[in-house]
Amino acid sequence: MKIVVLTILSLLAVATAQDKPRCLTGTRVQVEDITAFDNVFASWCAEGQNFCNVFRYEQSIVNDGVVQNTTWSAPNTQGKGYNLTGEYGECAYAPADDCSTVLPFLTTTGVVKSCNSASCNATSEPCLNIAFPKAETDCSIPDDDVRLFPGCGMKSMIKDAFDCAAPFLYKFPHTDPDSCDDQLSTMLQCLGAIATICVDSNCRSMLDELPDFRSRFSEVSFWAASINSSHQLVEVVKYYTGGAVDLQFIVDEHMCRVNRTAVEATISQLEDAEVDIDELVKALFPTFNCPFAFSQIQSFGFQFLRDFYNSDNEDDTYRVFTDSVGRMMGVLDGCNVEIFQERLPEILGYLNVTVDADKVKTAFAIAMEFADYLPATVAPPQPAGCPVEAEGYEYGLVQLDCERFQNETSRCGRRKAWTCHFSEWRLNFLRTWLNEFYKRHGDEAISTPECANDNDIVKCKDSDKCCYKGPRGCNLCYCSGHDYDHSHSEILGAWRHSYNQWNKFFQSWQSLNRDDRCF
């Protein structure tokens, strides 16, 4: 199997050899003799794209441009119309005799007053230049991050994408189809804004050596800024696939108006088309010590889809995410995953794609860091009697004003004082303190105190129930008046359970922090 894979890679290397054509691709724009936008780069073209085309145009922009979510703004316009001159380069299958191929895109942002084209036979170096001066761009990035794409770091890209998608996904199952459609559009616009930021830059990036990749960024940027609804996304995908892929079925049956029969049929089709990744991994990474890891992850992925679509409420949905992430990450426990980062540059070398080994290592570390990342859920509106959490932390401290019970002398009053202090300690320990612990130490092989969805358990007699989201799917609740509709023994049982878990955790924590770890 290994010989077969290496033979295939060698054949692919011939197809991706560095004598393939390269052109200056992207757009450079000047306004008032200042280069206001620049994502031009010498990109490797696709096989068969043997021509470089450059279009030079003058344009009058109205209303600061029509296409939404653009990542640049012209200087000194202050919301008025302005004139610009631009140059756009592309890899092409045929020389351009005029501007007919680009005018439909240019006219979406203003009136094109003039345009001319130039073409040349592509070689391994760009055969046409862009006349305007290159924009000076700050391409620096922290040592613990990489530019997977030219305009953004890998860390911010992943986090921002998760944060865009989370509000829509966490609200599943959606009960109002129209509201769901609006939220879906918001998510697409948010993801589109990230895409334009990430591709609209002239900085070097980690994947620049891939053929037919960076040369596509102008198209990606245009459509990312233009797609504002699921309908537009469906039409664009249909256009690029010649009608072979119709996402309307997914939108209609799997998102805001779920057809569970259709969903199950889709999941079954995915299972039938399952790829044996383990065999490929075995061939490329023969020393990887978890031979069935990826088939297990695939199986967990299918189970996640079923659990997700079977969720009854938002709390169930978030719990599905946290449980599924935990199961998938558990598969890789004890696996020597570092072999991937060590061998990946060598494997890409077979394809004549050169990548920096240190950057691969950093990218792999970032991928593992975010493998179990889930954005915090948005807490529902609290009743007026619930205190606001303090600022300064992701999960702020909550003060329950337990002093109001300090002068109580009745048995009921003393019990309220006790439950208030217990609730305040539990709330802040399982939210603020434990979240900081996770950030600093991860899991450290310590069994941390458990928490679940209190909203299903806590019952109040007359006062409001106050609930606060916590890390890793927790939802912690208490009664604002501490008038719990539970027996005394039930409340004592909850306290004992929390105390025992805390005591066990504290002992493990002490053991972990001993200077002498020999025993």
KELONU-329896 format. One line per field, with one value per residue (C-alpha): residue in three letters; x, y, z. Coordinates in pm, whole numbers, padded with zeros to 5 digits. Layout:
N
rest c(ALA / ...) .
u c(X / ...) .
v c(Y / ...) .
w c(Z / ...) .
This chain:
519
rest c(MET / LYS / ILE / VAL / VAL / LEU / THR / ILE / LEU / SER / LEU / LEU / ALA / VAL / ALA / THR / ALA / GLN / ASP / LYS / PRO / ARG / CYS / LEU / THR / GLY / THR / ARG / VAL / GLN / VAL / GLU / ASP / ILE / THR / ALA / PHE / ASP / ASN / VAL / PHE / ALA / SER / TRP / CYS / ALA / GLU / GLY / GLN / ASN / PHE / CYS / ASN / VAL / PHE / ARG / TYR / GLU / GLN / SER / ILE / VAL / ASN / ASP / GLY / VAL / VAL / GLN / ASN / THR / THR / TRP / SER / ALA / PRO / ASN / THR / GLN / GLY / LYS / GLY / TYR / ASN / LEU / THR / GLY / GLU / TYR / GLY / GLU / CYS / ALA / TYR / ALA / PRO / ALA / ASP / ASP / CYS / SER / THR / VAL / LEU / PRO / PHE / LEU / THR / THR / THR / GLY / VAL / VAL / LYS / SER / CYS / ASN / SER / ALA / SER / CYS / ASN / ALA / THR / SER / GLU / PRO / CYS / LEU / ASN / ILE / ALA / PHE / PRO / LYS / ALA / GLU / THR / ASP / CYS / SER / ILE / PRO / ASP / ASP / ASP / VAL / ARG / LEU / PHE / PRO / GLY / CYS / GLY / MET / LYS / SER / MET / ILE / LYS / ASP / ALA / PHE / ASP / CYS / ALA / ALA / PRO / PHE / LEU / TYR / LYS / PHE / PRO / HIS / THR / ASP / PRO / ASP / SER / CYS / ASP / ASP / GLN / LEU / SER / THR / MET / LEU / GLN / CYS / LEU / GLY / ALA / ILE / ALA / THR / ILE / CYS / VAL / ASP / SER / ASN / CYS / ARG / SER / MET / LEU / ASP / GLU / LEU / PRO / ASP / PHE / ARG / SER / ARG / PHE / SER / GLU / VAL / SER / PHE / TRP / ALA / ALA / SER / ILE / ASN / SER / SER / HIS / GLN / LEU / VAL / GLU / VAL / VAL / LYS / TYR / TYR / THR / GLY / GLY / ALA / VAL / ASP / LEU / GLN / PHE / ILE / VAL / ASP / GLU / HIS / MET / CYS / ARG / VAL / ASN / ARG / THR / ALA / VAL / GLU / ALA / THR / ILE / SER / GLN / LEU / GLU / ASP / ALA / GLU / VAL / ASP / ILE / ASP / GLU / LEU / VAL / LYS / ALA / LEU / PHE / PRO / THR / PHE / ASN / CYS / PRO / PHE / ALA / PHE / SER / GLN / ILE / GLN / SER / PHE / GLY / PHE / GLN / PHE / LEU / ARG / ASP / PHE / TYR / ASN / SER / ASP / ASN / GLU / ASP / ASP / THR / TYR / ARG / VAL / PHE / THR / ASP / SER / VAL / GLY / ARG / MET / MET / GLY / VAL / LEU / ASP / GLY / CYS / ASN / VAL / GLU / ILE / PHE / GLN / GLU / ARG / LEU / PRO / GLU / ILE / LEU / GLY / TYR / LEU / ASN / VAL / THR / VAL / ASP / ALA / ASP / LYS / VAL / LYS / THR / ALA / PHE / ALA / ILE / ALA / MET / GLU / PHE / ALA / ASP / TYR / LEU / PRO / ALA / THR / VAL / ALA / PRO / PRO / GLN / PRO / ALA / GLY / CYS / PRO / VAL / GLU / ALA / GLU / GLY / TYR / GLU / TYR / GLY / LEU / VAL / GLN / LEU / ASP / CYS / GLU / ARG / PHE / GLN / ASN / GLU / THR / SER / ARG / CYS / GLY / ARG / ARG / LYS / ALA / TRP / THR / CYS / HIS / PHE / SER / GLU / TRP / ARG / LEU / ASN / PHE / LEU / ARG / THR / TRP / LEU / ASN / GLU / PHE / TYR / LYS / ARG / HIS / GLY / ASP / GLU / ALA / ILE / SER / THR / PRO / GLU / CYS / ALA / ASN / ASP / ASN / ASP / ILE / VAL / LYS / CYS / LYS / ASP / SER / ASP / LYS / CYS / CYS / TYR / LYS / GLY / PRO / ARG / GLY / CYS / ASN / LEU / CYS / TYR / CYS / SER / GLY / HIS / ASP / TYR / ASP / HIS / SER / HIS / SER / GLU / ILE / LEU / GLY / ALA / TRP / ARG / HIS / SER / TYR / ASN / GLN / TRP / ASN / LYS / PHE / PHE / GLN / SER / TRP / GLN / SER / LEU / ASN / ARG / ASP / ASP / ARG / CYS / PHE) .
u c(00000 / 00282 / 00449 / 00120 / 00064 / 00419 / 00382 / 00062 / 00230 / 00520 / 00280 / 00105 / 00441 / 00490 / 00154 / 00237 / 00596 / 00719 / 00745 / 00370 / 00257 / 00249 / 00077 / 00021 / -00334 / -00558 / -00648 / -00453 / -00652 / -00542 / -00753 / -00604 / -00265 / -00267 / -00272 / -00589 / -00629 / -00383 / -00415 / -00188 / 00044 / 00248 / 00025 / 00067 / -00204 / -00412 / -00306 / -00404 / -00414 / -00136 / -00213 / -00178 / -00433 / -00422 / -00714 / -00665 / -00974 / -01111 / -01425 / -01663 / -01779 / -02118 / -02241 / -01897 / -01951 / -02236 / -02071 / -02106 / -01839 / -01543 / -01225 / -01092 / -01221 / -01098 / -00936 / -01105 / -01442 / -01658 / -01946 / -01946 / -01879 / -01519 / -01310 / -01049 / -00812 / -00754 / -00558 / -00673 / -00459 / -00568 / -00460 / -00658 / -00722 / -00737 / -00602 / -00836 / -00923 / -01136 / -01288 / -01611 / -01523 / -01462 / -01716 / -02008 / -01813 / -01679 / -02018 / -02159 / -01966 / -01989 / -01972 / -01671 / -01556 / -01277 / -01112 / -00841 / -00674 / -00331 / -00230 / 00085 / 00190 / 00239 / 00575 / 00716 / 00751 / 00476 / 00495 / 00292 / 00343 / 00105 / 00198 / 00071 / 00309 / 00262 / 00081 / 00294 / 00129 / 00214 / 00258 / 00394 / 00239 / 00306 / 00551 / 00272 / 00055 / 00080 / -00075 / -00266 / -00421 / -00255 / -00485 / -00531 / -00368 / -00485 / -00593 / -00820 / -00960 / -01070 / -01204 / -01392 / -01545 / -01665 / -01805 / -01992 / -02151 / -02225 / -02532 / -02708 / -02608 / -02669 / -03027 / -03118 / -03389 / -03526 / -03895 / -03952 / -03847 / -03849 / -03631 / -03405 / -03366 / -03257 / -03005 / -02871 / -02818 / -02641 / -02409 / -02328 / -02254 / -02032 / -01838 / -01814 / -01657 / -01394 / -01324 / -01268 / -01034 / -00835 / -00786 / -00767 / -00398 / -00066 / 00118 / 00282 / 00099 / 00166 / -00021 / 00114 / 00294 / -00028 / -00126 / -00469 / -00517 / -00416 / -00501 / -00867 / -00872 / -01025 / -01325 / -01350 / -01338 / -01604 / -01852 / -01782 / -01868 / -02172 / -02346 / -02587 / -02846 / -02884 / -03059 / -02756 / -02525 / -02738 / -02724 / -02347 / -02275 / -02513 / -02335 / -01985 / -02086 / -02293 / -02603 / -02448 / -02469 / -02797 / -02777 / -03144 / -03232 / -02999 / -03140 / -03502 / -03480 / -03184 / -03170 / -03470 / -03740 / -03602 / -03734 / -03605 / -03664 / -03454 / -03188 / -03157 / -03136 / -02854 / -02660 / -02702 / -02569 / -02265 / -02207 / -02231 / -01971 / -01737 / -01370 / -01119 / -00892 / -00714 / -00555 / -00431 / -00293 / -00124 / 00048 / 00160 / 00234 / 00333 / 00447 / 00113 / 00009 / -00372 / -00467 / -00844 / -00860 / -00999 / -01270 / -01383 / -01385 / -01592 / -01841 / -01863 / -01921 / -02221 / -02354 / -02309 / -02529 / -02802 / -02786 / -02781 / -03096 / -03268 / -03212 / -03529 / -03402 / -03100 / -02951 / -02966 / -02795 / -02505 / -02468 / -02444 / -02155 / -01966 / -02021 / -01923 / -01607 / -01508 / -01563 / -01369 / -01076 / -01074 / -01002 / -00663 / -00559 / -00226 / -00178 / 00153 / -00016 / 00313 / 00412 / 00175 / 00354 / 00692 / 00615 / 00376 / 00650 / 00812 / 00482 / 00408 / 00759 / 00649 / 00400 / 00671 / 00501 / 00749 / 00632 / 00826 / 00854 / 00834 / 00516 / 00365 / 00447 / 00286 / -00023 / -00060 / -00034 / -00305 / -00530 / -00493 / -00552 / -00885 / -00986 / -01204 / -01289 / -01652 / -01767 / -01957 / -02331 / -02531 / -02719 / -03094 / -03231 / -03227 / -03524 / -03494 / -03406 / -03094 / -02758 / -02531 / -02199 / -01885 / -01672 / -01309 / -01353 / -01507 / -01735 / -01765 / -01814 / -02173 / -02255 / -02580 / -02613 / -02618 / -02574 / -02948 / -02998 / -02736 / -02984 / -03235 / -03297 / -03576 / -03494 / -03619 / -03413 / -03095 / -03145 / -03180 / -02856 / -02678 / -02813 / -02725 / -02359 / -02347 / -02502 / -02264 / -01959 / -02076 / -02168 / -01837 / -01621 / -01775 / -01780 / -01508 / -01245 / -01275 / -01268 / -00939 / -00808 / -00893 / -00718 / -00398 / -00372 / -00606 / -00732 / -00400 / -00539 / -00744 / -01109 / -01268 / -01602 / -01893 / -02179 / -02480 / -02794 / -02942 / -03237 / -03379 / -03331 / -03367 / -03725 / -03827 / -04146 / -04209 / -03885 / -03711 / -03478 / -03144 / -02927 / -02574 / -02383 / -02052 / -01755 / -01789 / -02168 / -02251 / -02574 / -02580 / -02900 / -03028 / -03346 / -03310 / -03507 / -03352 / -03700 / -03625 / -03909 / -03699 / -03683 / -03418 / -03256 / -03234 / -03054 / -02817 / -02752 / -02657 / -02422 / -02255 / -02209 / -02046 / -01830 / -01706 / -01621 / -01442 / -01249 / -01139 / -01034 / -00848 / -00650 / -00557 / -00460 / -00236 / -00069 / -00013 / 00152 / 00392 / 00753 / 00854 / 00655 / 00844 / 00551) .
v c(00000 / 00240 / 00184 / 00253 / 00577 / 00699 / 00616 / 00820 / 01108 / 01094 / 01113 / 01406 / 01571 / 01569 / 01741 / 02001 / 02072 / 02425 / 02492 / 02541 / 02890 / 03176 / 03515 / 03824 / 03775 / 04001 / 04370 / 04686 / 05009 / 05372 / 05660 / 06010 / 05859 / 05640 / 05262 / 05201 / 04828 / 04556 / 04178 / 04119 / 03820 / 03602 / 03292 / 02948 / 02882 / 02573 / 02322 / 02450 / 02815 / 02921 / 03293 / 03589 / 03867 / 04214 / 04458 / 04830 / 05038 / 05369 / 05363 / 05599 / 05454 / 05559 / 05533 / 05403 / 05093 / 04845 / 04519 / 04480 / 04374 / 04513 / 04519 / 04855 / 05209 / 05490 / 05789 / 06129 / 06019 / 06052 / 05858 / 06037 / 05905 / 05897 / 05793 / 05518 / 05350 / 04980 / 04689 / 04330 / 04027 / 03669 / 03326 / 03238 / 02960 / 03212 / 03562 / 03853 / 04065 / 04307 / 04358 / 04165 / 03894 / 04136 / 04412 / 04222 / 04213 / 04569 / 04725 / 04595 / 04868 / 05162 / 05292 / 05175 / 05474 / 05298 / 04956 / 04786 / 04447 / 04295 / 03928 / 03720 / 03356 / 03245 / 03115 / 03018 / 03390 / 03653 / 03791 / 04107 / 04362 / 04572 / 04938 / 05078 / 05067 / 04786 / 04875 / 04867 / 04603 / 04494 / 04120 / 04049 / 03770 / 03631 / 03342 / 03108 / 03174 / 03128 / 03289 / 03003 / 03272 / 03605 / 03841 / 03669 / 03446 / 03087 / 03137 / 03434 / 03272 / 02956 / 03138 / 03398 / 03130 / 02932 / 03249 / 03327 / 02984 / 02926 / 03152 / 02980 / 02625 / 02662 / 02778 / 02449 / 02327 / 02648 / 02694 / 03000 / 02935 / 03304 / 03401 / 03107 / 03231 / 03570 / 03408 / 03191 / 03502 / 03671 / 03372 / 03371 / 03744 / 03699 / 03413 / 03614 / 03905 / 03670 / 03525 / 03867 / 03971 / 03649 / 03659 / 04034 / 04092 / 04093 / 03917 / 03580 / 03282 / 02921 / 02773 / 02998 / 02711 / 02522 / 02553 / 02695 / 02814 / 03172 / 03258 / 03203 / 03452 / 03739 / 03522 / 03409 / 03768 / 03887 / 03614 / 03623 / 03993 / 03943 / 03640 / 03769 / 03492 / 03119 / 03176 / 03359 / 03084 / 02820 / 03007 / 03062 / 02694 / 02588 / 02821 / 02693 / 02326 / 02354 / 02257 / 01934 / 02051 / 02200 / 02318 / 02417 / 02066 / 02108 / 02452 / 02337 / 02001 / 02027 / 02379 / 02595 / 02347 / 02007 / 01695 / 01418 / 01148 / 01340 / 01404 / 01034 / 00949 / 01203 / 01064 / 00710 / 00820 / 00972 / 00647 / 00446 / 00676 / 00651 / 00657 / 00423 / 00697 / 00454 / 00269 / 00595 / 00709 / 00372 / 00408 / 00767 / 00752 / 00388 / 00459 / 00608 / 00389 / 00422 / 00223 / 00266 / 00621 / 00794 / 00537 / 00587 / 00964 / 00919 / 00701 / 00957 / 01224 / 01040 / 00986 / 01358 / 01443 / 01210 / 01342 / 01702 / 01660 / 01473 / 01757 / 01880 / 02219 / 02450 / 02295 / 01951 / 02090 / 02240 / 01919 / 01726 / 01952 / 01914 / 01537 / 01479 / 01688 / 01497 / 01159 / 01253 / 01395 / 01086 / 00871 / 01040 / 00993 / 00810 / 00845 / 00976 / 01252 / 01443 / 01207 / 01402 / 01732 / 01561 / 01387 / 01634 / 01857 / 01545 / 01426 / 01768 / 01758 / 01465 / 01712 / 01972 / 02191 / 02345 / 02442 / 02559 / 02271 / 02509 / 02664 / 02319 / 02242 / 02568 / 02512 / 02160 / 02289 / 02547 / 02279 / 02064 / 02368 / 02440 / 02075 / 02092 / 02464 / 02559 / 02923 / 03011 / 03002 / 03320 / 03324 / 03387 / 03713 / 03701 / 03797 / 04145 / 04004 / 03820 / 03991 / 04089 / 03906 / 04114 / 04221 / 04124 / 03749 / 03534 / 03403 / 03688 / 03656 / 03673 / 03821 / 03688 / 03947 / 03681 / 03953 / 04014 / 03690 / 03749 / 03873 / 03596 / 03386 / 03153 / 02806 / 02894 / 03216 / 03036 / 02773 / 03049 / 03207 / 02874 / 02788 / 03140 / 03104 / 02752 / 02868 / 03162 / 02944 / 02674 / 02926 / 03110 / 02801 / 02605 / 02912 / 03169 / 02969 / 02644 / 02826 / 02993 / 02653 / 02503 / 02792 / 02755 / 02381 / 02202 / 01881 / 01780 / 01427 / 01558 / 01470 / 01814 / 01866 / 01788 / 02017 / 01968 / 02157 / 02289 / 02429 / 02076 / 02022 / 02342 / 02439 / 02760 / 02817 / 03188 / 03366 / 03386 / 03115 / 03269 / 03068 / 03137 / 02959 / 02805 / 02640 / 02309 / 02306 / 02390 / 02574 / 02674 / 02792 / 02904 / 03060 / 03434 / 03408 / 03070 / 02924 / 02590 / 02355 / 02060 / 01868 / 01944 / 01606 / 01673 / 02002 / 01841 / 01563 / 01819 / 01988 / 01658 / 01566 / 01903 / 01882 / 01532 / 01631 / 01945 / 01750 / 01491 / 01762 / 01959 / 01652 / 01578 / 01939 / 01933 / 01614 / 01766 / 02076 / 01899 / 01989 / 01625 / 01422 / 01094 / 00936) .
w c(00000 / 00090 / -00250 / -00428 / -00237 / -00301 / -00670 / -00687 / -00507 / -00752 / -01047 / -00885 / -00839 / -01215 / -01254 / -00991 / -01096 / -01048 / -01423 / -01427 / -01527 / -01279 / -01310 / -01101 / -00977 / -00774 / -00771 / -00699 / -00671 / -00653 / -00524 / -00534 / -00622 / -00309 / -00334 / -00133 / -00190 / -00287 / -00286 / -00587 / -00568 / -00806 / -00801 / -00953 / -01210 / -01282 / -01543 / -01886 / -01781 / -02015 / -02034 / -01801 / -01845 / -01689 / -01705 / -01643 / -01577 / -01451 / -01246 / -01072 / -00740 / -00605 / -00243 / -00137 / -00350 / -00372 / -00270 / 00106 / 00356 / 00156 / 00360 / 00243 / 00223 / 00003 / 00176 / 00205 / 00058 / 00371 / 00223 / -00115 / -00461 / -00586 / -00883 / -00884 / -01123 / -01090 / -01228 / -01208 / -01300 / -01359 / -01481 / -01793 / -02042 / -02328 / -02394 / -02324 / -02629 / -02427 / -02081 / -02139 / -01884 / -01595 / -01661 / -01502 / -01175 / -01190 / -01263 / -00933 / -00749 / -00991 / -01346 / -01551 / -01756 / -01947 / -01956 / -02162 / -02148 / -02208 / -02241 / -02265 / -02270 / -01910 / -01791 / -01453 / -01378 / -01432 / -01785 / -01716 / -01443 / -01236 / -01286 / -00956 / -00658 / -00410 / -00088 / 00224 / 00441 / 00794 / 00751 / 01098 / 01303 / 01654 / 01686 / 01800 / 01493 / 01115 / 00810 / 00657 / 00437 / 00359 / 00550 / 00885 / 01143 / 01176 / 01538 / 01473 / 01158 / 01343 / 01647 / 01442 / 01219 / 01522 / 01677 / 01353 / 01332 / 01701 / 01744 / 01454 / 01549 / 01924 / 01865 / 01701 / 01680 / 01532 / 01602 / 01382 / 01019 / 00924 / 01218 / 01136 / 00778 / 00912 / 01148 / 00866 / 00653 / 00944 / 00980 / 00606 / 00609 / 00914 / 00753 / 00430 / 00615 / 00761 / 00416 / 00258 / 00540 / 00506 / 00128 / 00062 / 00136 / -00046 / 00240 / 00189 / 00337 / 00421 / 00123 / -00154 / -00330 / -00404 / -00771 / -00860 / -00503 / -00439 / -00799 / -00702 / -00416 / -00615 / -00698 / -00337 / -00215 / -00459 / -00377 / -00003 / -00002 / -00225 / -00069 / 00193 / 00201 / 00158 / -00175 / -00312 / -00185 / -00358 / -00689 / -00676 / -00598 / -00874 / -01120 / -01037 / -01049 / -01363 / -01168 / -01040 / -00676 / -00557 / -00196 / -00194 / -00075 / 00225 / 00306 / 00272 / 00450 / 00692 / 00836 / 00922 / 00823 / 00917 / 00749 / 00977 / 00716 / 00464 / 00728 / 00813 / 00443 / 00400 / 00698 / 00564 / 00225 / 00395 / 00582 / 00259 / 00101 / 00401 / 00303 / 00465 / 00598 / 00830 / 00537 / 00384 / 00721 / 00767 / 00430 / 00478 / 00850 / 00921 / 01279 / 01387 / 01680 / 01664 / 01352 / 01384 / 01521 / 01213 / 01143 / 01504 / 01458 / 01141 / 01332 / 01611 / 01348 / 01208 / 01561 / 01630 / 01329 / 01451 / 01808 / 01683 / 01475 / 01758 / 02006 / 02174 / 02291 / 02291 / 02606 / 02444 / 02136 / 02331 / 02529 / 02201 / 02096 / 02423 / 02445 / 02082 / 02108 / 02421 / 02253 / 01942 / 02136 / 02356 / 02051 / 02014 / 02377 / 02379 / 02002 / 01872 / 01667 / 01646 / 01362 / 01134 / 01179 / 01140 / 00809 / 00643 / 00491 / 00343 / 00193 / 00046 / -00099 / -00316 / -00468 / -00520 / -00259 / -00020 / 00328 / 00628 / 00876 / 01175 / 01036 / 00988 / 01351 / 01465 / 01248 / 01386 / 01744 / 01671 / 01518 / 01830 / 02052 / 01884 / 01840 / 02151 / 02129 / 02160 / 02179 / 02495 / 02455 / 02473 / 02801 / 02779 / 02922 / 03301 / 03519 / 03671 / 04013 / 03891 / 03951 / 03664 / 03652 / 03704 / 03410 / 03359 / 03306 / 03035 / 03310 / 03559 / 03934 / 04057 / 04397 / 04544 / 04826 / 05096 / 05365 / 05343 / 05537 / 05807 / 06071 / 06005 / 06318 / 06204 / 06084 / 05736 / 05736 / 05844 / 05575 / 05315 / 05437 / 05412 / 05064 / 04946 / 05045 / 04903 / 04572 / 04545 / 04607 / 04363 / 04094 / 04101 / 04146 / 03858 / 03628 / 03695 / 03883 / 03689 / 03355 / 03452 / 03558 / 03218 / 03041 / 03242 / 03290 / 03051 / 03208 / 03370 / 03413 / 03707 / 03744 / 03767 / 03946 / 03720 / 03634 / 03413 / 03320 / 03646 / 03453 / 03435 / 03809 / 04012 / 04104 / 04282 / 04481 / 04423 / 04333 / 03995 / 03874 / 03770 / 03530 / 03407 / 03133 / 03237 / 03063 / 02883 / 02862 / 03223 / 03300 / 03667 / 03833 / 04171 / 04311 / 04370 / 04696 / 04787 / 04825 / 04664 / 04592 / 04712 / 05036 / 05296 / 05235 / 04859 / 04918 / 05170 / 04920 / 04655 / 04903 / 05000 / 04634 / 04558 / 04872 / 04788 / 04431 / 04548 / 04813 / 04556 / 04312 / 04579 / 04688 / 04325 / 04275 / 04583 / 04459 / 04115 / 04261 / 04493 / 04426 / 04456 / 04201 / 04249 / 04436) .
